[in-house]
């Protein structure tokens, strides 16, 4: 094995391979819009790769049309063999080049199969791992690359699949020439464990442990529901877009861009070392290890032998510099900040945003990139720059601007329970002079006073049955135990209809969406409560539009599909009905 210490540092915790603890602590559903229903694909026997997306050109592909029972085409692929213990992730299989573990099925598929012998489920496993000979798949400066694979996860369940750990991922080419992991970069496009019918996507970068990318956890999507991914073929893809600013890594499931990492989430050197170079592609089917252990462990006595990762096709597409962005294209990411008069916090100049550009109020425009902000630490960022106090002056009335992020205190902001945004360095709050609401009103800092001029709602509404919004009773007060309900959407002015993801929690007014009393029975009501890290405050956005709680296995529900104002939300057995459709805007 050329780099046994690396194996997949993907998204879990501990070592260079796929950082498995990340999964434990970072099950983060990042949702821009209601997720589209998952499409199940049924590839033909003589598989062909998907057509190039608009603006892209096919660069490289393999549709695995080898004879049944034969090994891989070693002009394109290489085996990565050896004991799983050498990968640093605790997995227990031995990777082989045997056609009992790695083979073409004669139907246009590459199969990686995990087999067990003996009576001890904790030993005796063999499986397969392969990587491309080429390490040339990347985007040049100003260009975009898309790496895409149609595959079926092992057809196992949580009852018989404990320990299974399939992955489609890639490592930076510089790893083969001596750069260490995670500096060289890793992109995990698809991982699942224990037959959970999930998808985890992650990047790894920087140094380990810790560093700007929180290694060996990495920066990732957390667990995403992947209905039918054990029983059918689905399309998994990643795009590295170097044509936009900041650069992006975008993850897709069946064409839905469900998670994006922006370059300005880390420093420029870390990003360039990890992303701005080619990659090589890897498939593997591991057994056991830290990541499966974090979700209950395995293999165990019930784990079946013979599970298969079946790959229908893999393709690399490129878009040349100067031809526009990739799948993200004209989309926007981040959250609006709604201020006085329901106006949005905006950067003057229509999405250009150089240093010193004024930050102002303006009519909210869904397509305006410069009205969509993301938190990075205590900074608020858009267009690759930070919300900043002009000139580093702490006097009341000092104007706000956009500026290159510099780590200084004048770019730090903290949300307050009363809806204001405080700069800790100056002790002053964002303010609209005299409460003005006209387009072009330049924002400033001022002594914090809790007035309407200092109310700024960050987040996105959650639309439920009847087009109503998920709301906290009581007009933006929201103490522990306050009912969570449906109400007419008033997101321009209602702080308690603006929700943000933090890990797997949904938050507003400084508290978390919670199941009352920690009870898992059908009909248990939802409330707002102090965030406590418990499982009754975790939520996963599913492909059918529902929001499920992994601890109870139940979904957010409107009783009998009611849509009246004040309808108290509850948990109920997940059933896919309209009463359980909740989409983040």
N, C-alpha and C positions, 0 to 999 in steps of 0.2 A: 504494500500500500504506500503510494508516494508521500502522502501527508497524513499519517495515522492520527496525529494529534488534532487534526481539524475536523474531521468527520462532518458535521453539519452544524455549525454553531447556531443553528436556527433559533427558534424563539423560546427556548425553555431556560433553564437556569444555569447551569453550572459551567460547562466547559466549552471549548471550541468544538462545536458540532452543530447543534441547534440549541441555543441557550434555553434549557428546559424550564428553569424557574420562572422565566418570563411568563410562561403560560399560566403559572399558578397565580401570579400577582397582577398580570396585565390582561385579563380577559376583557378586552376593550372594544365594544361595538361602536365603530365610528360610522355614523349614518348621515348621509346628506339628504336623501329623499326616501320615501317609502320604497323598500327594496322590491324589485320586480320578482315575480314568481319564477322559481328555478325551472330551467328547461332541461328535460332529459333527452339525451341524444342517443340514437341507435345507429352507430357507424356501420357501413357496409363491410363485407368481407375484405374486399380490396380497397383498403382505406385510402383516402386522399386528404391532404392537409386543407384546412379552411382557406378560403380565398383571402387575398391580402385586403386588409381594411382600406378604406378610401385614403388615398395619398401615400400609402405604403407600398413598398416593393418587397417581394419574397427574396430573402437573402440565403437561407439555408433551411432544409427540412428533412425529415425522415418519416415515412409512413409504415415502416416495419413490415414490409412485404416479403419476409424470408420464409423459407420452407418450414413446415411444421416440425417442431422438435429440434431445430438447429439453434446454435448459439448466435451471439450478436455479430454484426458486421464490424470487424475490428479495424476496418479502415475509417469508420466513423466513431466508434465507441471503444472504451477500454473498461475491463473489469477492475473493480476495486475490492480486493479480497483480503481476508484476514479476520481475526476475532473482533467482535464488537467491543470487547473490553479495551481495545487499543484506541477507540474513538473518543474516549473521555466523557461519555454520556451515560455510562452504566448499562448499556444494552448488552444482551447476553447471546445473541446469535453469532454464528460464524458466517461471513460472506464468502461465497464460493463462485467458481466459474463453471459449475456443473449445469448441464441442461435440465436437471431436476429443479434448479432454482432460478435460472435465467434462460429464457428460450423464446423463440417466435412460435406462435400457435398456428401459423398457416392461414389465418383469417385476417391478416393485416394488423397484428398486435404484438407488442413486446410484453412478456409476462415476467414479473418477479414474484416468486412463490416461496413462502416460508413453510418449511417442513420440520416436523418434530419426530424424534425417535426416543425410545426409552419411557420410563414411568415418571420421571421428575420433570414437572413443567418448567422448573427454573434452569434447566440445561437441556442440551441435545437439540437445539434449534439450528437450522441452516437457512440461509436466505441469499438475496442478491442485491448488489449495488453496482451501477454503471455510471460512467461519466463520459462526456464527449472528448474525443481526441483534440478537437479544436478548442481553443480558448480565445476566440476572436469575436464574440457576440457582444456588441456594445454600440453606444451612440457617440458619434463625433460631436465636438462642440457645435451647438446650434441644431443638432439633429435629434431624432427620436428612434429608439429601438423597442420593439415589442417581441417578447418571448412567450410562446403560447403552446399549451398542450391539452389535448383531449384525452381524458383517462377515466378509469373507474377505480375508486378506492376498493380495498378488500371487502368482499361481501360477507362481512361479519357484523355482529351486533354487540351491544354492551353486555349481553348475556354470555356470548361465546368468543368475544374478541379482545378480552383483556390482554394488554401487552403489545397489540399490533400498532405499528408506528410507520405509516407510509409517508413519502415526501417527494415532491418535485421542487428542486431548488437549484441554486447556482453559487459559485464562488468566484472571487475576483481573479483574473488571469495573473496578477502579480504574486499570488500565493505560490504559483509554480516557479517563480523566479526569485523567491527568497523573502518577500514581504510577509510578515507574520499576521496571523489572525488575531483580532478582528480588523486590524488596520486595513487589510487588503479588501475587506468587504464581503458580505454574504447577503443574498436575497432569497428568502424562503417563500415560494409562491403558494405552495399547498402543503400543509401538514395536517394529519388527523391522528388521534390516538384512541385506542380501546373501543373502536367501533362506534364512536359517538356521533357519526354523521355530521362532522364539523369541518371547518376550514380555518386554519390559522395562517396569517401572512406577516412577515417580519423582515426588517433589515438589521444587520449587525455591522458595527463600525467602531472606530476609535481604539480604545485600549480596554483590557480586561484584567481585573474586575473594575466595575464602575465606569468612569470616563463619561464623555458627552453623550454616549449612546446607552448608558445604564447597562453595561454588560455584566454578566453574560445573558441578561434578559433581552436586550435589544430594544428596538422601537417597532411596535407591532399592532396589529388589528385586534389581538385577542381572539377569543373563540367566536366564530360566525356559524350559524346554523347552515347546514348544507343538505337539505332534504333530498333524499334519493341518491345521494352520492355514493352509497355503498352498492346500490342495485342498478345504476345506470351510468352512462358516460356523461361527463360534464366538461366544460371548457374553462381552464384556468390560465390566466395570463398576467404578465407584468409589463408595464411600459416605463422606460427610463426616458424622461423628456428633458433634454438639454436646450430646447428652443424657447422655454418660458423662464421667467424670472419671478420667484426663485425656481431653480430646477426642481423636478418632481420625480418620485417613484410612485406609480399608480398600480393598484392591484384590482383585478377583475375576476368575477365568477359569472360565467354564462353571459358575458357582455356587460355586466353591471359593475361599475367602478365603486367598490364598497369601502376602499381605504386608500388614503394618499399620505405620503411622507414628503414634506417640503424641505428643501436644502437649508432653509434658515432655522430649522429646528436644531441644527448643530453648527459648529464653526466651519468656515469655508475649507480649511485644510482637511479636517476630518471627512467632510463630504467628498472632496475631490479624491482623496486617497481610497475611499471605499466605493465610489460610484462612477467616477469619470474615467473609466477604462473598460476594456472588454471583460467578459465572463466566460466560464465553461459551465455546462448544464449537467445536472446529476439527478438520477432517480435512485431511490433505495427503499427497501422494506425492512425496517428494523424490528426487533422484538425486545420488549422490556426497556428499562432505562429510566432516567429521572423524570422525563416528561410523562410517560404512562403512569409512573408511580405517583405523580402529583395529582392524578385523577383516579386513584383507587388501586393502582398497581397492576401487576400481571407480567408474564403469563401466569395463569393458575390452572387448577385441575380442569376447569370448564373450557379453557381456551382450545379452539379447534386447530388442527394442523391443516396445511394446504391452502391457507388464504392467499389471494393473488392481488397484486397491483397490476392492472392491465392498462397498457398505454396504447392508444390508437394512433396518435400522431404527435409530432412536435415540430414547431416552425419558428423561424426568426424572421421578422420583417423590419425594414428600416425606412425611415423618412429622412430625406436629405436636408441639410441646413437650408434655411430660406424658404421652405415649403409649408411652414406653419406647424403648430403643435400637434400632439398626438390625440389619443382618445379624450383627454381632458379638454383639449381644444379651447373653445370659448367658455367652458364652464367655470364656475366660481367655487371656492371653498372657504370655509370659515363661517363666522356668525356675525350677524348685524348687531350694532349697538344702537338702540333706539333711545333718543333723547327728548328734550322738551318739544311739545307740539307733535310728537310722533315722528319727527324728522330723524334721519340716520346720520351717524357720525361718518363723515365723508372726507376724502382727500381732494383738494382742489386740483383740477386739471385733467379729468377723465383718464384715470388709470395710468398716469405717467409717474408721478410721485417721487421726484428727486429730493435730495436733502434740502430741508428748509421749506418744503411745500406746506401751505396752510392746512390745518385740520379744522373742519367747519361742520355746520349742519346743512343738510340738503334733503330734498324729497327722496324717499327710499326707492331704489331701483334694483330689482332682483338680479340683473345681469352685471351690476357694477362691482368689479373686483375690489375697488378701493373703498367699498362699504362693507366688505367682509373681512373680519379680523380673527386672528387666532391667538390663543394664549401660548406663550413659550416661557415657562417659569413665571415671573411676575411681569413680563413684557406683553404688550399688545402689538401684533405685527400685521401689516398688510403690504403688498407690493414689495416684499423682501426687506422692508425697513420697520422701524419701531416708532410708536407714539412717544413723543419727546416734548419736554418743556424747553422752549426756545432759549438759547444762550446759557442754559444752566443757571437760570435766575430763579430765586424762590419767592420773589415779591408777588403779592396778590395782583392779579391782572396780567401776569406774564402769559403770552399766547402759546398755544400748542402747535406743534409742527410734526412732520415726518422726518426722520433722520436715520442714518446708518446705525444699526444696533451696536452699542459699545459697552454694554454691561454696567453702565453707570446708574446711579440712584435716581436720576431725573427721568429714567425710562421705566421705572417700576410703578405698578398700579395694583391696588388691592380693593376688591369689591367689599362694600360695607352692607350691613344688614338693612340699612334704610335705602339702598339702591344707588348710593353714590360710589364714585371711584376715587380712592384716596391715593395720593403720592406720598409714601412714607418719609421720603427725604425732606420734603418741604412741609409736610403735615397739612397740605391743602388739597382741595378736591377739584375735579373737572367741573366747569361752570359755563353756562351760557350767559353772557353779560345781560343783567337785568331781566333774565328769563326770556330773552328774545328767541323767536322761532322762525325767523325769515331765512330763506335759502341764502347761504353764504355767510351766516353768522359765525364769526371766528371764535372758537372755543378758547378758554383760558383756565388758569388755576385761580382759586379764591378760597377764603376761609370757609371751612366746611360748615354748612348751616342746615342741611336737610331739606332745603326748599326744592320746589319743582324744577328750578334751574339746574339742579345738581342730581336729577334722577336719570340714570342711564341703565337700561335693561339690556343685558347680554344673554344671548342664547337663541333657541329656536322653539317655536310652538310645536306641540305634539297634537296632531289632528286625529280626533277619534270619531266614533259613530255620529252620523248626522252632520259632519263637518264641524262639530263642536271642538273646543280646545280642552286639553287636560289642564285643570285649574286648581288652585289651592283656595279653599274657602277663607273669606275674611279680608279681602282687599289688601294683599301684599304684607300681611302681618306674619302668618305662617309659623306659629310656635309648634312645639312638639305635640303630636297627636291631632293636628289640624286635618280635617277631611280633605281628600283629593277627589275631585269631581269633574264632571263635564260642565262647560259654560260657553256662552257665546264668545268667540275669539275677539280679544281686545289686546292683541300683542303689541300694538303700538304704544300702549300706556301701562299694561299690566305686567309688573315684574314677575308675578307668580305664574304667568303663562310662558315664561322664557326658561327653558330647560337646557342644561349642558351635561354632556357625558364626562364623568371622571372615573376612570377604570370601568367597572361594570355598573356603577351607580349613576342614577339620573338625579340632578340637583337643581334646586331653585331656592332663593331666599336663604342660601347658606346651609340648607338641610337636604336630606335625601328622601326620595320616594321609598316608602317602607310598607311592609305588611304588618298590620296592627297586631300587637301582642306576640309577634313571632309564632303565629298559628298557621298551620299549613292546610287547614280544611277549606273545601269549596265554600265560597261566599265570604271569606274573611276580607274585611274592608282594607282599602289603602289609605295611608296617611302620610304626612310629612313628619320626619323625626331627625334628631341629631344623627349625623353620619357616624356609624360605629364599626364599620368594616365587616359586619355580619352578613351571612348569606341571604337573609330576608330583605336585603337592600340591593341585591344584584339582579340585573336585567340583561337579557340578550335580545337583540332585534333579529327576528327570524325572516326567512325569505317569503313567507306568506303574509307579512305585514303585522304579525303579532309580536308582543313583547312578553317573553317568558322569564320566569324566575327559576334558575337552575336548582335551587335548594328544594323547592316544593314541586317542581315539574309542572306548575300551573301557569296560566297566562292572565295578563290584565284583561278585564272583562267589564262590560257595561251590562248590568242585570237585565236579562230578557231583551237586550239590544236597545234599551231606553236611550233617548237623546234629549230629554228635557234638561233645562238648566238645573243644576244642583244634584244631578244623578251621581250618587256615590259609587266610585269604582271599586272593584273587588278582584280577587283571583278566582279562577275557575279552571276546570279541566280544559286543556287546549283543544279547540275544535274547528278552527279555521273559519268561523262564522264572521259576519259583519260586526258583531258585538265585540270582536277581539282584534279589529283592525285599527292600529295606531301608528301613524306615520309621522316621522320628524320632517319638518319642512326643510 
